[in-house]
Amino acid sequence: MKTFKSKLFLLSLMVAGGTLLSSCAQKEGQRPVQGFAGTATEESADGNAQEAPAEESKPQWQVDGNTLTYGQHSYTMEGNMDKEYVANAKAKVTFTNVPSDYEEFLTVYEQLLGKTSYGVSAMLPMAFELWGRDHELGKQCIALITGGTCYNEIMRQLPAHMELSSQSPADDPYVQRCLPAAVLEGATKENGYNPTEPYTVNMVIGRKAQWGEESEVLQANVYQLSILSGNAWHTPQRGVTVMLPWRGEQLYRVNACSSLYVNIFAPRQDWNGLK
């Protein structure tokens, strides 16, 4: 009798162990992809299994060389501008979409574009476009990538060039929502400032005397470059000055960019917006 009970007890342990092992294997197979929420099941009052609501997930991102992918969006930088001056140096930043929110903008800045003088410069049209979509979001983004008095200077002028005021006539040609697109490759006054895709910002290095110049006021090295535009202005090269602080995280910030938020020529076609 004792032998029979012992065998029965061992058999029950084996069944329980097999169930536990099967359960663990099932959970392993259902592990959610990194960066996306998984789906769980829970039992309803009538005993039927139901799908539980998934928690809100964040897009996955990764950096591979000079390209950062964030969900379905990608950002790539190419150039030979570094801390040492290189005569006739060129650079470009290509991106499929304007960042969707602050978290994406922050990730792109900290993990890729903020690490070069030209990368952070190319984020200016992104930030201006985000301001056009959502003022508070745009302010956060502009503040993130600027230093010194640059933020205050931008916010003192940019709204008047992108948004109608109570004093503006309804068809004011100098209030131009398409302003952020004016520096993107392929955008011209003739085509309504609709750029080619993926979007590209092209840049050239500035003068040697203004490259890596030390600023005691800013406590940073200062670098000057130019963004190349189409025919939005009389002068296609639009100057941008950036700085690299001597202390703290080694990320570049824009110190001056007033040439990017002055009136452009009125578009001759409708602007379709940016993705």
PyRosetta script that sets phi, psi and omega in degrees:
from pyrosetta import init, pose_from_sequence

init()
pose = pose_from_sequence("MKTFKSKLFLLSLMVAGGTLLSSCAQKEGQRPVQGFAGTATEESADGNAQEAPAEESKPQWQVDGNTLTYGQHSYTMEGNMDKEYVANAKAKVTFTNVPSDYEEFLTVYEQLLGKTSYGVSAMLPMAFELWGRDHELGKQCIALITGGTCYNEIMRQLPAHMELSSQSPADDPYVQRCLPAAVLEGATKENGYNPTEPYTVNMVIGRKAQWGEESEVLQANVYQLSILSGNAWHTPQRGVTVMLPWRGEQLYRVNACSSLYVNIFAPRQDWNGLK")
pose.set_psi(1, -44.8)
pose.set_omega(1, 178.9)
pose.set_phi(2, -62.8)
pose.set_psi(2, -38.9)
pose.set_omega(2, -179.8)
pose.set_phi(3, -63.0)
pose.set_psi(3, -41.9)
pose.set_omega(3, 179.3)
pose.set_phi(4, -62.3)
pose.set_psi(4, -44.6)
pose.set_omega(4, 179.9)
pose.set_phi(5, -63.2)
pose.set_psi(5, -39.2)
pose.set_omega(5, 179.8)
pose.set_phi(6, -63.5)
pose.set_psi(6, -43.3)
pose.set_omega(6, 179.6)
pose.set_phi(7, -64.3)
pose.set_psi(7, -40.1)
pose.set_omega(7, 179.2)
pose.set_phi(8, -63.0)
pose.set_psi(8, -39.7)
pose.set_omega(8, 179.8)
pose.set_phi(9, -65.4)
pose.set_psi(9, -42.6)
pose.set_omega(9, 179.1)
pose.set_phi(10, -65.2)
pose.set_psi(10, -38.0)
pose.set_omega(10, 179.6)
pose.set_phi(11, -64.3)
pose.set_psi(11, -39.9)
pose.set_omega(11, 179.8)
pose.set_phi(12, -66.6)
pose.set_psi(12, -36.1)
pose.set_omega(12, 177.7)
pose.set_phi(13, -65.1)
pose.set_psi(13, -41.1)
pose.set_omega(13, -179.6)
pose.set_phi(14, -64.6)
pose.set_psi(14, -40.9)
pose.set_omega(14, 178.2)
pose.set_phi(15, -64.1)
pose.set_psi(15, -45.6)
pose.set_omega(15, 179.7)
pose.set_phi(16, -62.2)
pose.set_psi(16, -42.8)
pose.set_omega(16, 179.5)
pose.set_phi(17, -63.6)
pose.set_psi(17, -40.2)
pose.set_omega(17, 178.6)
pose.set_phi(18, -65.0)
pose.set_psi(18, -38.2)
pose.set_omega(18, 177.9)
pose.set_phi(19, -64.0)
pose.set_psi(19, -43.8)
pose.set_omega(19, -179.7)
pose.set_phi(20, -63.2)
pose.set_psi(20, -43.7)
pose.set_omega(20, 179.9)
pose.set_phi(21, -63.0)
pose.set_psi(21, -42.8)
pose.set_omega(21, 179.0)
pose.set_phi(22, -62.5)
pose.set_psi(22, -40.6)
pose.set_omega(22, 179.9)
pose.set_phi(23, -63.5)
pose.set_psi(23, -43.0)
pose.set_omega(23, -180.0)
pose.set_phi(24, -64.6)
pose.set_psi(24, -42.2)
pose.set_omega(24, -179.7)
pose.set_phi(25, -63.1)
pose.set_psi(25, -37.2)
pose.set_omega(25, 179.7)
pose.set_phi(26, -66.1)
pose.set_psi(26, -43.1)
pose.set_omega(26, 178.9)
pose.set_phi(27, -63.5)
pose.set_psi(27, -39.4)
pose.set_omega(27, 179.4)
pose.set_phi(28, -62.0)
pose.set_psi(28, -41.4)
pose.set_omega(28, -179.2)
pose.set_phi(29, -68.2)
pose.set_psi(29, -23.4)
pose.set_omega(29, -177.1)
pose.set_phi(30, -98.5)
pose.set_psi(30, 9.1)
pose.set_omega(30, -178.1)
pose.set_phi(31, -57.8)
pose.set_psi(31, 128.3)
pose.set_omega(31, -176.6)
pose.set_phi(32, -70.4)
pose.set_psi(32, 151.0)
pose.set_omega(32, 175.4)
pose.set_phi(33, -62.4)
pose.set_psi(33, 140.8)
pose.set_omega(33, -178.1)
pose.set_phi(34, -56.9)
pose.set_psi(34, 130.3)
pose.set_omega(34, 178.0)
pose.set_phi(35, 93.4)
pose.set_psi(35, -4.9)
pose.set_omega(35, 179.4)
pose.set_phi(36, -128.5)
pose.set_psi(36, 144.8)
pose.set_omega(36, -178.7)
pose.set_phi(37, -73.3)
pose.set_psi(37, 142.8)
pose.set_omega(37, 174.9)
pose.set_phi(38, -87.2)
pose.set_psi(38, -179.2)
pose.set_omega(38, 179.4)
pose.set_phi(39, -122.6)
pose.set_psi(39, 127.3)
pose.set_omega(39, -180.0)
pose.set_phi(40, -105.1)
pose.set_psi(40, 166.4)
pose.set_omega(40, 174.8)
pose.set_phi(41, -122.1)
pose.set_psi(41, 148.6)
pose.set_omega(41, 176.7)
pose.set_phi(42, -138.7)
pose.set_psi(42, 158.3)
pose.set_omega(42, -175.7)
pose.set_phi(43, -90.4)
pose.set_psi(43, 134.0)
pose.set_omega(43, 179.2)
pose.set_phi(44, -84.0)
pose.set_psi(44, 177.5)
pose.set_omega(44, -177.7)
pose.set_phi(45, -63.0)
pose.set_psi(45, -29.5)
pose.set_omega(45, -179.4)
pose.set_phi(46, -88.8)
pose.set_psi(46, 5.8)
pose.set_omega(46, 175.7)
pose.set_phi(47, 90.5)
pose.set_psi(47, -2.4)
pose.set_omega(47, 178.9)
pose.set_phi(48, -85.4)
pose.set_psi(48, 143.0)
pose.set_omega(48, 179.4)
pose.set_phi(49, -74.3)
pose.set_psi(49, 135.5)
pose.set_omega(49, 177.9)
pose.set_phi(50, -126.6)
pose.set_psi(50, 153.2)
pose.set_omega(50, 178.7)
pose.set_phi(51, -81.0)
pose.set_psi(51, 122.7)
pose.set_omega(51, 179.3)
pose.set_phi(52, -79.3)
pose.set_psi(52, 147.5)
pose.set_omega(52, 179.5)
pose.set_phi(53, -63.2)
pose.set_psi(53, 133.6)
pose.set_omega(53, 179.9)
pose.set_phi(54, -78.3)
pose.set_psi(54, 144.7)
pose.set_omega(54, 175.8)
pose.set_phi(55, -68.8)
pose.set_psi(55, 150.5)
pose.set_omega(55, 179.7)
pose.set_phi(56, -62.1)
pose.set_psi(56, 131.1)
pose.set_omega(56, -175.9)
pose.set_phi(57, -105.6)
pose.set_psi(57, 158.7)
pose.set_omega(57, 177.9)
pose.set_phi(58, -103.7)
pose.set_psi(58, 143.5)
pose.set_omega(58, 179.3)
pose.set_phi(59, -61.1)
pose.set_psi(59, 146.9)
pose.set_omega(59, 176.9)
pose.set_phi(60, -78.3)
pose.set_psi(60, 145.4)
pose.set_omega(60, 174.6)
pose.set_phi(61, -139.7)
pose.set_psi(61, 154.7)
pose.set_omega(61, 176.5)
pose.set_phi(62, -156.8)
pose.set_psi(62, 155.1)
pose.set_omega(62, 176.7)
pose.set_phi(63, -112.6)
pose.set_psi(63, 129.0)
pose.set_omega(63, 177.3)
pose.set_phi(64, -129.4)
pose.set_psi(64, 101.3)
pose.set_omega(64, -175.5)
pose.set_phi(65, 65.5)
pose.set_psi(65, -120.3)
pose.set_omega(65, -179.9)
pose.set_phi(66, -101.4)
pose.set_psi(66, 21.1)
pose.set_omega(66, 178.9)
pose.set_phi(67, -124.3)
pose.set_psi(67, 133.2)
pose.set_omega(67, 173.7)
pose.set_phi(68, -114.8)
pose.set_psi(68, 129.7)
pose.set_omega(68, 173.3)
pose.set_phi(69, -109.4)
pose.set_psi(69, 136.7)
pose.set_omega(69, -179.8)
pose.set_phi(70, -132.6)
pose.set_psi(70, 101.8)
pose.set_omega(70, -172.3)
pose.set_phi(71, 62.4)
pose.set_psi(71, -123.2)
pose.set_omega(71, 179.3)
pose.set_phi(72, -93.8)
pose.set_psi(72, -0.6)
pose.set_omega(72, -178.1)
pose.set_phi(73, -95.1)
pose.set_psi(73, 149.3)
pose.set_omega(73, 176.3)
pose.set_phi(74, -137.1)
pose.set_psi(74, 149.7)
pose.set_omega(74, -177.9)
pose.set_phi(75, -136.1)
pose.set_psi(75, 129.0)
pose.set_omega(75, -178.2)
pose.set_phi(76, -133.0)
pose.set_psi(76, 137.2)
pose.set_omega(76, 175.9)
pose.set_phi(77, -122.6)
pose.set_psi(77, 141.8)
pose.set_omega(77, 177.4)
pose.set_phi(78, -139.3)
pose.set_psi(78, 138.0)
pose.set_omega(78, 177.2)
pose.set_phi(79, 169.4)
pose.set_psi(79, 165.9)
pose.set_omega(79, 177.9)
pose.set_phi(80, -120.6)
pose.set_psi(80, 30.9)
pose.set_omega(80, 172.7)
pose.set_phi(81, -93.5)
pose.set_psi(81, 122.7)
pose.set_omega(81, 178.1)
pose.set_phi(82, -135.0)
pose.set_psi(82, -162.5)
pose.set_omega(82, -178.0)
pose.set_phi(83, -68.8)
pose.set_psi(83, -29.7)
pose.set_omega(83, 176.2)
pose.set_phi(84, -88.7)
pose.set_psi(84, 141.3)
pose.set_omega(84, -176.7)
pose.set_phi(85, -70.1)
pose.set_psi(85, 132.7)
pose.set_omega(85, 175.9)
pose.set_phi(86, -124.3)
pose.set_psi(86, 114.6)
pose.set_omega(86, -178.2)
pose.set_phi(87, -58.9)
pose.set_psi(87, 137.2)
pose.set_omega(87, 177.6)
pose.set_phi(88, 62.2)
pose.set_psi(88, 22.3)
pose.set_omega(88, 179.7)
pose.set_phi(89, -63.9)
pose.set_psi(89, 145.5)
pose.set_omega(89, 178.8)
pose.set_phi(90, -129.4)
pose.set_psi(90, 160.2)
pose.set_omega(90, 178.0)
pose.set_phi(91, -156.6)
pose.set_psi(91, 159.4)
pose.set_omega(91, 173.6)
pose.set_phi(92, -151.8)
pose.set_psi(92, 152.0)
pose.set_omega(92, 175.3)
pose.set_phi(93, -124.7)
pose.set_psi(93, 128.1)
pose.set_omega(93, -179.2)
pose.set_phi(94, -117.2)
pose.set_psi(94, 136.5)
pose.set_omega(94, 179.6)
pose.set_phi(95, -146.2)
pose.set_psi(95, 147.4)
pose.set_omega(95, -176.8)
pose.set_phi(96, -83.6)
pose.set_psi(96, -29.2)
pose.set_omega(96, -175.4)
pose.set_phi(97, -148.5)
pose.set_psi(97, 155.1)
pose.set_omega(97, 167.5)
pose.set_phi(98, -71.9)
pose.set_psi(98, 139.6)
pose.set_omega(98, 179.4)
pose.set_phi(99, -52.2)
pose.set_psi(99, 143.1)
pose.set_omega(99, -175.5)
pose.set_phi(100, -76.6)
pose.set_psi(100, -30.8)
pose.set_omega(100, -175.8)
pose.set_phi(101, -155.6)
pose.set_psi(101, -178.4)
pose.set_omega(101, -176.6)
pose.set_phi(102, -65.1)
pose.set_psi(102, -38.6)
pose.set_omega(102, -178.1)
pose.set_phi(103, -61.7)
pose.set_psi(103, -41.2)
pose.set_omega(103, 178.1)
pose.set_phi(104, -67.9)
pose.set_psi(104, -43.4)
pose.set_omega(104, 178.8)
pose.set_phi(105, -59.4)
pose.set_psi(105, -45.2)
pose.set_omega(105, 179.2)
pose.set_phi(106, -61.9)
pose.set_psi(106, -43.8)
pose.set_omega(106, -179.9)
pose.set_phi(107, -62.5)
pose.set_psi(107, -45.5)
pose.set_omega(107, 179.4)
pose.set_phi(108, -61.5)
pose.set_psi(108, -40.5)
pose.set_omega(108, -179.6)
pose.set_phi(109, -68.0)
pose.set_psi(109, -51.7)
pose.set_omega(109, -174.3)
pose.set_phi(110, -72.6)
pose.set_psi(110, -35.4)
pose.set_omega(110, -172.7)
pose.set_phi(111, -94.0)
pose.set_psi(111, -14.4)
pose.set_omega(111, -177.8)
pose.set_phi(112, -145.7)
pose.set_psi(112, -74.5)
pose.set_omega(112, -165.3)
pose.set_phi(113, -70.2)
pose.set_psi(113, -26.1)
pose.set_omega(113, 178.7)
pose.set_phi(114, -72.1)
pose.set_psi(114, -6.7)
pose.set_omega(114, -177.2)
pose.set_phi(115, -86.9)
pose.set_psi(115, -5.7)
pose.set_omega(115, 177.5)
pose.set_phi(116, -132.7)
pose.set_psi(116, 156.5)
pose.set_omega(116, 179.3)
pose.set_phi(117, -64.5)
pose.set_psi(117, -38.3)
pose.set_omega(117, -178.1)
pose.set_phi(118, -80.7)
pose.set_psi(118, -27.6)
pose.set_omega(118, 177.9)
pose.set_phi(119, -64.3)
pose.set_psi(119, -47.6)
pose.set_omega(119, -179.6)
pose.set_phi(120, -67.7)
pose.set_psi(120, -33.0)
pose.set_omega(120, 178.3)
pose.set_phi(121, -62.5)
pose.set_psi(121, -38.3)
pose.set_omega(121, -179.3)
pose.set_phi(122, -70.8)
pose.set_psi(122, -13.6)
pose.set_omega(122, 178.1)
pose.set_phi(123, -80.9)
pose.set_psi(123, -10.8)
pose.set_omega(123, -179.9)
pose.set_phi(124, -61.8)
pose.set_psi(124, -50.7)
pose.set_omega(124, 177.6)
pose.set_phi(125, -61.8)
pose.set_psi(125, -30.9)
pose.set_omega(125, 175.7)
pose.set_phi(126, -63.4)
pose.set_psi(126, -47.4)
pose.set_omega(126, -177.9)
pose.set_phi(127, -65.4)
pose.set_psi(127, -40.1)
pose.set_omega(127, 178.6)
pose.set_phi(128, -63.6)
pose.set_psi(128, -41.1)
pose.set_omega(128, 179.1)
pose.set_phi(129, -64.6)
pose.set_psi(129, -40.2)
pose.set_omega(129, 178.2)
pose.set_phi(130, -65.7)
pose.set_psi(130, -33.9)
pose.set_omega(130, 175.0)
pose.set_phi(131, -63.7)
pose.set_psi(131, -39.7)
pose.set_omega(131, 178.4)
pose.set_phi(132, -62.9)
pose.set_psi(132, -31.9)
pose.set_omega(132, -179.7)
pose.set_phi(133, -82.4)
pose.set_psi(133, -40.0)
pose.set_omega(133, -174.8)
pose.set_phi(134, -151.7)
pose.set_psi(134, 108.6)
pose.set_omega(134, -173.7)
pose.set_phi(135, -57.5)
pose.set_psi(135, -45.2)
pose.set_omega(135, -177.1)
pose.set_phi(136, -68.0)
pose.set_psi(136, -41.5)
pose.set_omega(136, 177.0)
pose.set_phi(137, -62.1)
pose.set_psi(137, -45.0)
pose.set_omega(137, 179.9)
pose.set_phi(138, -61.2)
pose.set_psi(138, -40.4)
pose.set_omega(138, 178.4)
pose.set_phi(139, -61.5)
pose.set_psi(139, -42.5)
pose.set_omega(139, 177.8)
pose.set_phi(140, -59.8)
pose.set_psi(140, -44.5)
pose.set_omega(140, -177.3)
pose.set_phi(141, -68.4)
pose.set_psi(141, -42.0)
pose.set_omega(141, 178.5)
pose.set_phi(142, -64.5)
pose.set_psi(142, -41.3)
pose.set_omega(142, 179.0)
pose.set_phi(143, -63.7)
pose.set_psi(143, -35.7)
pose.set_omega(143, -177.9)
pose.set_phi(144, -63.0)
pose.set_psi(144, -41.1)
pose.set_omega(144, -171.0)
pose.set_phi(145, -100.6)
pose.set_psi(145, 6.1)
pose.set_omega(145, -178.9)
pose.set_phi(146, -116.7)
pose.set_psi(146, 160.9)
pose.set_omega(146, 177.7)
pose.set_phi(147, -142.4)
pose.set_psi(147, 174.7)
pose.set_omega(147, -178.1)
pose.set_phi(148, 63.2)
pose.set_psi(148, -134.3)
pose.set_omega(148, 179.6)
pose.set_phi(149, -98.8)
pose.set_psi(149, 8.9)
pose.set_omega(149, -172.7)
pose.set_phi(150, -59.9)
pose.set_psi(150, -43.5)
pose.set_omega(150, -178.2)
pose.set_phi(151, -58.6)
pose.set_psi(151, -48.4)
pose.set_omega(151, -178.6)
pose.set_phi(152, -62.3)
pose.set_psi(152, -38.1)
pose.set_omega(152, 179.9)
pose.set_phi(153, -66.6)
pose.set_psi(153, -41.5)
pose.set_omega(153, 178.5)
pose.set_phi(154, -62.9)
pose.set_psi(154, -48.8)
pose.set_omega(154, -175.1)
pose.set_phi(155, -72.2)
pose.set_psi(155, -15.4)
pose.set_omega(155, 175.4)
pose.set_phi(156, -78.9)
pose.set_psi(156, -26.3)
pose.set_omega(156, -174.1)
pose.set_phi(157, -113.5)
pose.set_psi(157, -39.3)
pose.set_omega(157, -172.6)
pose.set_phi(158, -55.3)
pose.set_psi(158, -47.4)
pose.set_omega(158, -177.1)
pose.set_phi(159, -55.9)
pose.set_psi(159, -38.6)
pose.set_omega(159, -178.0)
pose.set_phi(160, -66.2)
pose.set_psi(160, -23.0)
pose.set_omega(160, -178.6)
pose.set_phi(161, -94.3)
pose.set_psi(161, -13.0)
pose.set_omega(161, -175.7)
pose.set_phi(162, -118.6)
pose.set_psi(162, -13.6)
pose.set_omega(162, -173.2)
pose.set_phi(163, -139.1)
pose.set_psi(163, 134.8)
pose.set_omega(163, 178.1)
pose.set_phi(164, -64.8)
pose.set_psi(164, 141.5)
pose.set_omega(164, 174.8)
pose.set_phi(165, -109.3)
pose.set_psi(165, 178.8)
pose.set_omega(165, 179.6)
pose.set_phi(166, -65.4)
pose.set_psi(166, -20.6)
pose.set_omega(166, 179.4)
pose.set_phi(167, -92.5)
pose.set_psi(167, -7.2)
pose.set_omega(167, -175.6)
pose.set_phi(168, -84.0)
pose.set_psi(168, 135.4)
pose.set_omega(168, 171.4)
pose.set_phi(169, -66.0)
pose.set_psi(169, 154.1)
pose.set_omega(169, -174.7)
pose.set_phi(170, -59.8)
pose.set_psi(170, -30.2)
pose.set_omega(170, -178.0)
pose.set_phi(171, -110.7)
pose.set_psi(171, 32.6)
pose.set_omega(171, -178.2)
pose.set_phi(172, -59.4)
pose.set_psi(172, 114.1)
pose.set_omega(172, -177.7)
pose.set_phi(173, -72.5)
pose.set_psi(173, -10.1)
pose.set_omega(173, -178.2)
pose.set_phi(174, -100.2)
pose.set_psi(174, 6.3)
pose.set_omega(174, 169.3)
pose.set_phi(175, -106.0)
pose.set_psi(175, 107.0)
pose.set_omega(175, -165.4)
pose.set_phi(176, -126.4)
pose.set_psi(176, 101.0)
pose.set_omega(176, 179.7)
pose.set_phi(177, -63.8)
pose.set_psi(177, -21.8)
pose.set_omega(177, -178.2)
pose.set_phi(178, -81.7)
pose.set_psi(178, 2.6)
pose.set_omega(178, -176.5)
pose.set_phi(179, -50.5)
pose.set_psi(179, -43.9)
pose.set_omega(179, -178.5)
pose.set_phi(180, -60.5)
pose.set_psi(180, -26.0)
pose.set_omega(180, -177.2)
pose.set_phi(181, -82.2)
pose.set_psi(181, -10.8)
pose.set_omega(181, -172.1)
pose.set_phi(182, -63.5)
pose.set_psi(182, -23.1)
pose.set_omega(182, -178.7)
pose.set_phi(183, -98.7)
pose.set_psi(183, 4.1)
pose.set_omega(183, -179.3)
pose.set_phi(184, -87.1)
pose.set_psi(184, 143.1)
pose.set_omega(184, -177.1)
pose.set_phi(185, -56.8)
pose.set_psi(185, 133.7)
pose.set_omega(185, 178.3)
pose.set_phi(186, 89.3)
pose.set_psi(186, -9.9)
pose.set_omega(186, 179.8)
pose.set_phi(187, -83.8)
pose.set_psi(187, 122.7)
pose.set_omega(187, 179.5)
pose.set_phi(188, -134.7)
pose.set_psi(188, 163.1)
pose.set_omega(188, 177.9)
pose.set_phi(189, -64.7)
pose.set_psi(189, -30.7)
pose.set_omega(189, -179.0)
pose.set_phi(190, -68.3)
pose.set_psi(190, -34.9)
pose.set_omega(190, -177.4)
pose.set_phi(191, -101.3)
pose.set_psi(191, 17.1)
pose.set_omega(191, 176.7)
pose.set_phi(192, 75.9)
pose.set_psi(192, 20.3)
pose.set_omega(192, -178.6)
pose.set_phi(193, 60.2)
pose.set_psi(193, 39.6)
pose.set_omega(193, 174.1)
pose.set_phi(194, -96.8)
pose.set_psi(194, 108.2)
pose.set_omega(194, -173.5)
pose.set_phi(195, -77.7)
pose.set_psi(195, 166.5)
pose.set_omega(195, 172.2)
pose.set_phi(196, -75.3)
pose.set_psi(196, 160.4)
pose.set_omega(196, 179.2)
pose.set_phi(197, -119.4)
pose.set_psi(197, 146.5)
pose.set_omega(197, -5.4)
pose.set_phi(198, -64.0)
pose.set_psi(198, 157.1)
pose.set_omega(198, -177.4)
pose.set_phi(199, -67.4)
pose.set_psi(199, 142.0)
pose.set_omega(199, -178.4)
pose.set_phi(200, -136.5)
pose.set_psi(200, 134.1)
pose.set_omega(200, 171.8)
pose.set_phi(201, -110.6)
pose.set_psi(201, 119.5)
pose.set_omega(201, 179.7)
pose.set_phi(202, -101.0)
pose.set_psi(202, 140.3)
pose.set_omega(202, -176.3)
pose.set_phi(203, -139.2)
pose.set_psi(203, 154.1)
pose.set_omega(203, 174.0)
pose.set_phi(204, -130.2)
pose.set_psi(204, 153.4)
pose.set_omega(204, -178.4)
pose.set_phi(205, -71.9)
pose.set_psi(205, 152.4)
pose.set_omega(205, 178.6)
pose.set_phi(206, -86.8)
pose.set_psi(206, -159.4)
pose.set_omega(206, -178.1)
pose.set_phi(207, -75.2)
pose.set_psi(207, 149.0)
pose.set_omega(207, -176.5)
pose.set_phi(208, -60.1)
pose.set_psi(208, -37.6)
pose.set_omega(208, -178.1)
pose.set_phi(209, -64.3)
pose.set_psi(209, -20.3)
pose.set_omega(209, -178.5)
pose.set_phi(210, -109.1)
pose.set_psi(210, 21.7)
pose.set_omega(210, 180.0)
pose.set_phi(211, -112.1)
pose.set_psi(211, 113.6)
pose.set_omega(211, -179.2)
pose.set_phi(212, 78.0)
pose.set_psi(212, 17.9)
pose.set_omega(212, -179.3)
pose.set_phi(213, -66.2)
pose.set_psi(213, 134.9)
pose.set_omega(213, -179.2)
pose.set_phi(214, -80.1)
pose.set_psi(214, 137.0)
pose.set_omega(214, 177.7)
pose.set_phi(215, -124.8)
pose.set_psi(215, 112.3)
pose.set_omega(215, 177.4)
pose.set_phi(216, -68.3)
pose.set_psi(216, -32.1)
pose.set_omega(216, -179.8)
pose.set_phi(217, -66.4)
pose.set_psi(217, -45.4)
pose.set_omega(217, -178.6)
pose.set_phi(218, -85.7)
pose.set_psi(218, -13.8)
pose.set_omega(218, -175.0)
pose.set_phi(219, 55.1)
pose.set_psi(219, 50.0)
pose.set_omega(219, -175.1)
pose.set_phi(220, -160.6)
pose.set_psi(220, 162.5)
pose.set_omega(220, 167.4)
pose.set_phi(221, -88.6)
pose.set_psi(221, 140.4)
pose.set_omega(221, -174.0)
pose.set_phi(222, -114.7)
pose.set_psi(222, 139.4)
pose.set_omega(222, -177.8)
pose.set_phi(223, -130.5)
pose.set_psi(223, 137.1)
pose.set_omega(223, -179.6)
pose.set_phi(224, -117.8)
pose.set_psi(224, 130.0)
pose.set_omega(224, 177.2)
pose.set_phi(225, -139.0)
pose.set_psi(225, 177.6)
pose.set_omega(225, 179.8)
pose.set_phi(226, -129.4)
pose.set_psi(226, 136.1)
pose.set_omega(226, 171.4)
pose.set_phi(227, -89.9)
pose.set_psi(227, 134.1)
pose.set_omega(227, -179.2)
pose.set_phi(228, -90.7)
pose.set_psi(228, 122.8)
pose.set_omega(228, 178.2)
pose.set_phi(229, -107.6)
pose.set_psi(229, 176.1)
pose.set_omega(229, 176.2)
pose.set_phi(230, -82.8)
pose.set_psi(230, -108.4)
pose.set_omega(230, -179.9)
pose.set_phi(231, -124.6)
pose.set_psi(231, 34.7)
pose.set_omega(231, 179.4)
pose.set_phi(232, -72.0)
pose.set_psi(232, -27.1)
pose.set_omega(232, 179.5)
pose.set_phi(233, -130.1)
pose.set_psi(233, 167.8)
pose.set_omega(233, 175.8)
pose.set_phi(234, -63.6)
pose.set_psi(234, -35.6)
pose.set_omega(234, -178.9)
pose.set_phi(235, -106.5)
pose.set_psi(235, 114.3)
pose.set_omega(235, -175.3)
pose.set_phi(236, -71.3)
pose.set_psi(236, -25.9)
pose.set_omega(236, 179.7)
pose.set_phi(237, -86.6)
pose.set_psi(237, 120.5)
pose.set_omega(237, -175.8)
pose.set_phi(238, -112.0)
pose.set_psi(238, 112.9)
pose.set_omega(238, -173.4)
pose.set_phi(239, -69.4)
pose.set_psi(239, 139.0)
pose.set_omega(239, 175.1)
pose.set_phi(240, -135.7)
pose.set_psi(240, 135.2)
pose.set_omega(240, 176.5)
pose.set_phi(241, -114.4)
pose.set_psi(241, 130.2)
pose.set_omega(241, 179.4)
pose.set_phi(242, -123.6)
pose.set_psi(242, 163.3)
pose.set_omega(242, -179.2)
pose.set_phi(243, -135.6)
pose.set_psi(243, 150.4)
pose.set_omega(243, 175.8)
pose.set_phi(244, -119.6)
pose.set_psi(244, 107.3)
pose.set_omega(244, -176.0)
pose.set_phi(245, -59.6)
pose.set_psi(245, 149.2)
pose.set_omega(245, 178.7)
pose.set_phi(246, -75.4)
pose.set_psi(246, -25.1)
pose.set_omega(246, -179.1)
pose.set_phi(247, -119.3)
pose.set_psi(247, 163.2)
pose.set_omega(247, 175.2)
pose.set_phi(248, 78.8)
pose.set_psi(248, -164.4)
pose.set_omega(248, -177.4)
pose.set_phi(249, -63.3)
pose.set_psi(249, 134.1)
pose.set_omega(249, -176.3)
pose.set_phi(250, -83.4)
pose.set_psi(250, 72.8)
pose.set_omega(250, 176.1)
pose.set_phi(251, -123.6)
pose.set_psi(251, 137.3)
pose.set_omega(251, -179.5)
pose.set_phi(252, -74.7)
pose.set_psi(252, 151.3)
pose.set_omega(252, 175.0)
pose.set_phi(253, -134.9)
pose.set_psi(253, 149.6)
pose.set_omega(253, 179.4)
pose.set_phi(254, -79.3)
pose.set_psi(254, 131.4)
pose.set_omega(254, -179.4)
pose.set_phi(255, -104.6)
pose.set_psi(255, -27.0)
pose.set_omega(255, 179.0)
pose.set_phi(256, -159.1)
pose.set_psi(256, 138.4)
pose.set_omega(256, 179.9)
pose.set_phi(257, -157.1)
pose.set_psi(257, 34.3)
pose.set_omega(257, -173.4)
pose.set_phi(258, -61.0)
pose.set_psi(258, -22.8)
pose.set_omega(258, -179.1)
pose.set_phi(259, -71.5)
pose.set_psi(259, -10.3)
pose.set_omega(259, -178.4)
pose.set_phi(260, -93.1)
pose.set_psi(260, -12.6)
pose.set_omega(260, -179.2)
pose.set_phi(261, -126.4)
pose.set_psi(261, 46.8)
pose.set_omega(261, 169.3)
pose.set_phi(262, -114.3)
pose.set_psi(262, 165.4)
pose.set_omega(262, -173.6)
pose.set_phi(263, -55.6)
pose.set_psi(263, 135.7)
pose.set_omega(263, 172.0)
pose.set_phi(264, -102.5)
pose.set_psi(264, 165.5)
pose.set_omega(264, 175.9)
pose.set_phi(265, -64.4)
pose.set_psi(265, 142.3)
pose.set_omega(265, -178.8)
pose.set_phi(266, -60.1)
pose.set_psi(266, 135.9)
pose.set_omega(266, 178.9)
pose.set_phi(267, -68.3)
pose.set_psi(267, 145.4)
pose.set_omega(267, -178.2)
pose.set_phi(268, -98.5)
pose.set_psi(268, -3.3)
pose.set_omega(268, 174.4)
pose.set_phi(269, -135.2)
pose.set_psi(269, 171.3)
pose.set_omega(269, 177.7)
pose.set_phi(270, -71.1)
pose.set_psi(270, 143.0)
pose.set_omega(270, 174.3)
pose.set_phi(271, -89.3)
pose.set_psi(271, 133.3)
pose.set_omega(271, -176.0)
pose.set_phi(272, -93.3)
pose.set_psi(272, -1.2)
pose.set_omega(272, -178.2)
pose.set_phi(273, 83.9)
pose.set_psi(273, 174.3)
pose.set_omega(273, 179.7)
pose.set_phi(274, -113.8)
pose.set_psi(274, 151.4)
pose.set_omega(274, 179.3)
pose.set_phi(275, -77.5)
pose.dump_pdb("model.pdb")
